[in-house]
């Protein structure tokens, strides 16, 4: 065999192996996406409230987001968000996402100096699965595992 023919065979073998590895890795993520697309998932509401009748800035706000069952959960980090005043002199910030049964969900925020914050994680907008209140000016963090539908 001549050198160019041997080089062509080696190059073809390397390319075929790379394609096989790439296809198998893509297959794994496709399997995970398919599995999650059929998984039970809750609508989750992350809520942080502050005792204030004025708009209030929360800093270092983070939560886990997953737009659809097939998407990968990813942390969302905001340097600051505004809690809007509502009834009873409470300013609230909230955002919705989804969480697959058995996955951990969390939210963290820091209120302005001198203010306390309360975080809550709600399933389907009503069922509270976590609630914490911070010390004045200190971060608050809520975390919970999404329960099965029958619990």
SELO-906034 format. One record per residue (C-alpha): residue number from 0; chain; x negated, y negated, z negated. Coordinates in Angstrom, 1 decimal. Layout:
N
k NUM	c A	xx X	yy Y	zz Z
...
//
This chain:
151
k 0	c A	xx 0.0	yy 0.0	zz 0.0
k 1	c A	xx -1.2	yy -3.5	zz 0.7
k 2	c A	xx -1.4	yy -6.2	zz -2.0
k 3	c A	xx 1.6	yy -8.3	zz -0.8
k 4	c A	xx 3.9	yy -5.2	zz -0.8
k 5	c A	xx 2.8	yy -4.3	zz -4.3
k 6	c A	xx 3.3	yy -7.9	zz -5.5
k 7	c A	xx 6.7	yy -7.9	zz -4.0
k 8	c A	xx 7.7	yy -4.7	zz -5.7
k 9	c A	xx 6.4	yy -6.0	zz -9.1
k 10	c A	xx 8.2	yy -9.4	zz -8.7
k 11	c A	xx 11.4	yy -7.6	zz -7.8
k 12	c A	xx 11.1	yy -5.3	zz -10.8
k 13	c A	xx 10.5	yy -8.3	zz -13.1
k 14	c A	xx 13.5	yy -10.2	zz -11.6
k 15	c A	xx 15.8	yy -7.2	zz -11.9
k 16	c A	xx 14.8	yy -6.7	zz -15.6
k 17	c A	xx 15.4	yy -10.4	zz -16.3
k 18	c A	xx 18.8	yy -10.2	zz -14.7
k 19	c A	xx 19.7	yy -7.1	zz -16.7
k 20	c A	xx 18.7	yy -8.7	zz -20.0
k 21	c A	xx 20.5	yy -11.9	zz -19.1
k 22	c A	xx 23.7	yy -10.0	zz -18.1
k 23	c A	xx 23.6	yy -8.0	zz -21.4
k 24	c A	xx 23.3	yy -11.2	zz -23.5
k 25	c A	xx 26.1	yy -12.9	zz -21.6
k 26	c A	xx 28.1	yy -9.8	zz -22.1
k 27	c A	xx 27.7	yy -10.0	zz -25.9
k 28	c A	xx 28.9	yy -13.6	zz -26.0
k 29	c A	xx 31.8	yy -12.7	zz -23.7
k 30	c A	xx 32.8	yy -9.9	zz -26.1
k 31	c A	xx 32.6	yy -12.2	zz -29.1
k 32	c A	xx 34.7	yy -14.8	zz -27.3
k 33	c A	xx 37.3	yy -12.1	zz -26.3
k 34	c A	xx 37.4	yy -10.8	zz -29.9
k 35	c A	xx 38.0	yy -14.3	zz -31.3
k 36	c A	xx 40.6	yy -15.1	zz -28.7
k 37	c A	xx 42.8	yy -12.4	zz -30.2
k 38	c A	xx 41.9	yy -13.1	zz -33.9
k 39	c A	xx 44.4	yy -14.6	zz -36.4
k 40	c A	xx 43.6	yy -18.3	zz -36.9
k 41	c A	xx 45.0	yy -21.0	zz -39.1
k 42	c A	xx 45.5	yy -24.6	zz -38.3
k 43	c A	xx 43.3	yy -26.3	zz -40.9
k 44	c A	xx 43.5	yy -29.9	zz -42.1
k 45	c A	xx 40.5	yy -31.5	zz -43.9
k 46	c A	xx 41.6	yy -34.4	zz -46.1
k 47	c A	xx 39.6	yy -36.8	zz -48.2
k 48	c A	xx 41.4	yy -39.4	zz -50.3
k 49	c A	xx 40.3	yy -42.3	zz -52.5
k 50	c A	xx 42.2	yy -44.3	zz -55.1
k 51	c A	xx 42.4	yy -47.6	zz -53.1
k 52	c A	xx 45.1	yy -49.7	zz -51.5
k 53	c A	xx 42.6	yy -51.1	zz -49.0
k 54	c A	xx 40.8	yy -49.4	zz -46.1
k 55	c A	xx 37.8	yy -47.6	zz -47.6
k 56	c A	xx 34.7	yy -46.3	zz -46.0
k 57	c A	xx 33.6	yy -42.7	zz -46.6
k 58	c A	xx 30.0	yy -41.9	zz -45.7
k 59	c A	xx 28.1	yy -38.6	zz -44.9
k 60	c A	xx 31.3	yy -37.0	zz -43.8
k 61	c A	xx 30.9	yy -33.4	zz -42.4
k 62	c A	xx 33.2	yy -30.5	zz -41.7
k 63	c A	xx 33.3	yy -27.3	zz -39.6
k 64	c A	xx 35.2	yy -27.6	zz -36.3
k 65	c A	xx 36.5	yy -25.1	zz -33.9
k 66	c A	xx 38.7	yy -26.4	zz -31.1
k 67	c A	xx 40.0	yy -23.0	zz -29.9
k 68	c A	xx 39.6	yy -19.4	zz -31.0
k 69	c A	xx 37.1	yy -18.7	zz -28.3
k 70	c A	xx 34.9	yy -21.7	zz -29.2
k 71	c A	xx 32.0	yy -21.4	zz -31.6
k 72	c A	xx 32.4	yy -23.1	zz -34.9
k 73	c A	xx 30.1	yy -26.1	zz -35.3
k 74	c A	xx 29.4	yy -28.7	zz -37.9
k 75	c A	xx 30.6	yy -32.2	zz -37.2
k 76	c A	xx 28.7	yy -35.0	zz -39.0
k 77	c A	xx 29.9	yy -38.6	zz -39.1
k 78	c A	xx 27.8	yy -41.3	zz -40.7
k 79	c A	xx 31.0	yy -43.0	zz -41.8
k 80	c A	xx 34.8	yy -42.8	zz -41.4
k 81	c A	xx 37.6	yy -45.0	zz -42.7
k 82	c A	xx 40.2	yy -43.8	zz -45.1
k 83	c A	xx 43.4	yy -45.7	zz -44.4
k 84	c A	xx 45.7	yy -46.9	zz -47.1
k 85	c A	xx 49.0	yy -45.1	zz -47.6
k 86	c A	xx 51.7	yy -44.6	zz -50.2
k 87	c A	xx 50.9	yy -45.0	zz -53.9
k 88	c A	xx 47.6	yy -46.9	zz -53.5
k 89	c A	xx 45.7	yy -43.9	zz -52.0
k 90	c A	xx 43.5	yy -44.3	zz -48.9
k 91	c A	xx 43.2	yy -41.1	zz -46.9
k 92	c A	xx 41.1	yy -39.7	zz -44.0
k 93	c A	xx 42.0	yy -36.4	zz -42.3
k 94	c A	xx 41.2	yy -34.3	zz -39.3
k 95	c A	xx 42.6	yy -31.1	zz -37.9
k 96	c A	xx 40.8	yy -28.0	zz -36.5
k 97	c A	xx 41.3	yy -24.3	zz -36.6
k 98	c A	xx 39.7	yy -21.5	zz -38.7
k 99	c A	xx 39.7	yy -17.8	zz -38.0
k 100	c A	xx 40.8	yy -15.5	zz -40.8
k 101	c A	xx 37.8	yy -14.5	zz -42.9
k 102	c A	xx 35.6	yy -17.5	zz -41.8
k 103	c A	xx 34.4	yy -20.1	zz -44.2
k 104	c A	xx 35.6	yy -23.7	zz -43.8
k 105	c A	xx 34.3	yy -26.8	zz -45.6
k 106	c A	xx 34.4	yy -30.6	zz -45.8
k 107	c A	xx 32.1	yy -33.0	zz -47.5
k 108	c A	xx 32.3	yy -36.8	zz -48.0
k 109	c A	xx 30.9	yy -39.6	zz -50.2
k 110	c A	xx 33.1	yy -42.4	zz -51.5
k 111	c A	xx 31.9	yy -46.0	zz -52.0
k 112	c A	xx 30.1	yy -46.8	zz -55.3
k 113	c A	xx 32.5	yy -46.9	zz -58.2
k 114	c A	xx 35.3	yy -44.9	zz -56.4
k 115	c A	xx 36.1	yy -41.2	zz -56.8
k 116	c A	xx 37.1	yy -39.0	zz -53.9
k 117	c A	xx 39.3	yy -35.9	zz -53.7
k 118	c A	xx 39.0	yy -33.4	zz -50.8
k 119	c A	xx 41.5	yy -30.8	zz -49.8
k 120	c A	xx 41.6	yy -28.1	zz -47.3
k 121	c A	xx 45.1	yy -27.3	zz -46.1
k 122	c A	xx 46.3	yy -24.4	zz -43.9
k 123	c A	xx 49.1	yy -25.2	zz -41.5
k 124	c A	xx 49.3	yy -28.6	zz -43.1
k 125	c A	xx 50.9	yy -27.4	zz -46.4
k 126	c A	xx 49.0	yy -24.6	zz -48.1
k 127	c A	xx 46.1	yy -25.8	zz -50.1
k 128	c A	xx 43.2	yy -23.4	zz -50.3
k 129	c A	xx 40.6	yy -25.8	zz -51.8
k 130	c A	xx 40.6	yy -29.1	zz -53.8
k 131	c A	xx 37.8	yy -30.9	zz -55.6
k 132	c A	xx 37.4	yy -34.4	zz -57.1
k 133	c A	xx 34.0	yy -36.2	zz -57.3
k 134	c A	xx 32.5	yy -38.4	zz -60.0
k 135	c A	xx 32.5	yy -42.1	zz -59.1
k 136	c A	xx 30.3	yy -42.7	zz -56.0
k 137	c A	xx 29.3	yy -39.1	zz -55.8
k 138	c A	xx 29.8	yy -36.7	zz -52.9
k 139	c A	xx 32.8	yy -34.3	zz -52.9
k 140	c A	xx 32.8	yy -30.9	zz -51.3
k 141	c A	xx 35.5	yy -28.4	zz -50.6
k 142	c A	xx 34.9	yy -24.9	zz -49.3
k 143	c A	xx 37.0	yy -21.9	zz -48.9
k 144	c A	xx 37.4	yy -18.7	zz -46.9
k 145	c A	xx 40.5	yy -18.5	zz -44.7
k 146	c A	xx 42.7	yy -15.8	zz -46.1
k 147	c A	xx 44.6	yy -13.2	zz -44.1
k 148	c A	xx 48.1	yy -14.3	zz -43.0
k 149	c A	xx 49.8	yy -12.0	zz -45.6
k 150	c A	xx 48.0	yy -13.4	zz -48.6
//
